[in-house]
Amino acid sequence: MNHYNCPYCEAYLDANGFVALLIRKDRGVSGIVLLSEELGNYASYMNAKIESKEGEKSDFNCPSCSKSLIYGNEDKLVRLFKTDAIGEKHTILFSAIKGEQSTYQISEERQLTFGEHALKFIDPEWYLKE
């Protein structure tokens, strides 16, 4: 079983196959978004009042400590930590842009990419330069 954690407070963010995050929109609307914990599955569920438009960036926060999970200089990626079924720890990065399907699982040994837009970052060590 996988577990997803906040990189700041280490709160568990997963439940019943989903990762629960706080999403905030520029127009002051906020709420909970449920993301599939399966990497490469871009299904998400949220209240219709906070739905994003294609190409729109959202701010993601930990629902426990409220800290921003946005990562990197361009503010377009979200960072979580994952511990897999065998206890291996990974950094998970995914796009904060609606419709941009790019997810990265980074561990000491390798980087795995998921999604049709994952090649956006061609340099295989781009995450070390942040």
C-alpha atoms as one frame of an Amber mdcrd trajectory, in Angstrom:
protein
   0.000   0.000   0.000   1.247   3.482  -0.902   1.166   6.437   1.460   1.352
  10.085   0.423   2.597  12.705   2.858   2.937  16.454   3.134   6.627  17.438
   2.759   6.266  19.856   5.709   4.076  18.356   8.431   4.214  14.736   7.168
   0.420  14.402   7.443  -1.030  11.416   5.598  -2.921  12.718   2.579  -4.239
   9.456   1.117  -7.464   7.622   1.844  -9.334   4.898  -0.020  -7.398   5.292
  -3.306  -7.353   9.085  -3.363  -5.031  11.892  -2.290  -6.906  14.792  -0.657
  -5.464  18.288  -1.127  -6.683  21.813  -0.517  -7.007  23.720  -3.789  -7.146
  27.506  -3.999  -8.154  29.546  -7.011  -7.111  33.107  -7.875 -10.664  34.323
  -7.404 -10.662  33.394  -3.690 -12.524  30.098  -4.050 -11.086  27.099  -2.203
 -12.007  23.523  -1.337 -10.852  19.937  -1.275  -9.773  18.109  -4.423  -9.456
  14.318  -4.594  -6.773  12.986  -6.938  -6.235   9.359  -7.867  -3.255   7.943
  -5.994  -2.405   5.900  -9.115   0.376   7.774 -10.911  -0.650   8.546 -14.487
  -4.383   8.507 -13.662  -5.530  12.116 -13.964  -9.056  11.683 -12.636  -9.950
  14.318 -10.041 -13.038  15.159  -8.059 -14.008  18.485  -6.539 -17.012  20.690
  -5.972 -18.320  22.181  -9.230 -17.883  25.697  -7.765 -14.086  25.279  -7.766
 -13.651  23.508 -11.121 -10.647  24.706 -13.116 -10.590  25.699 -16.761  -8.173
  24.047 -19.169  -4.729  25.684 -18.881  -5.529  27.357 -15.534  -3.001  27.085
 -12.699  -4.235  26.185  -9.227  -2.519  26.511  -5.876  -2.368  23.286  -3.899
  -1.977  23.234  -0.128  -1.777  20.617   2.589  -5.223  20.217   4.194  -3.522
  19.621   7.565  -0.934  22.424   7.912  -2.172  24.655   5.032   1.370  25.158
   3.644   1.704  25.564  -0.099   2.746  22.421  -1.950   3.846  24.412  -5.004
   7.443  23.591  -5.864  10.073  25.152  -8.083  10.939  28.527  -9.502   8.108
  28.628 -12.027   5.337  27.706  -9.530   3.906  25.129 -11.927   4.614  21.919
 -10.015   3.150  20.368  -6.869   5.350  18.276  -4.556   4.346  15.391  -2.267
   6.259  12.535  -0.677   5.295   8.911  -1.281   6.274   5.729   0.537   5.526
   2.629  -1.517   4.490  -0.856  -0.399   8.103  -1.972   0.143   9.012   1.122
   2.161  10.910   2.972  -0.590  10.560   6.761  -0.397   9.909   8.925  -3.452
   9.318  12.554  -4.282   6.234  13.017  -6.442   5.901  16.102  -8.623   2.894
  16.858 -10.803   1.683  19.784 -12.843  -0.477  22.430 -11.174  -1.906  23.339
 -14.611  -5.348  21.913 -15.479  -5.063  19.566 -18.455  -1.272  19.281 -18.351
  -0.666  15.601 -17.723   2.846  15.377 -16.325   3.851  13.473 -13.210   7.311
  12.515 -11.971   8.293   9.925  -9.383  11.838  10.598  -8.225  13.833   8.250
  -6.031  17.531   7.739  -5.360  17.874   5.160  -8.140  15.591   6.458 -10.878
  13.038   8.871 -12.208   9.755   7.633 -13.663   7.544   9.869 -15.777   3.827
   9.619 -16.430   1.463  11.507 -18.726   1.475  12.786 -22.271   3.128  16.106
 -21.303   5.887  14.561 -19.173   8.561  15.318 -21.753   8.075  19.027 -21.085
  11.203  18.774 -18.966  13.729  17.230 -21.349  16.787  17.484 -19.074  16.619
  14.296 -16.958  18.010  16.136 -13.918  15.913  19.313 -14.187  14.591  18.863
 -10.650  18.113  19.189  -9.190  18.420  22.702 -10.597  15.439  24.152  -8.698
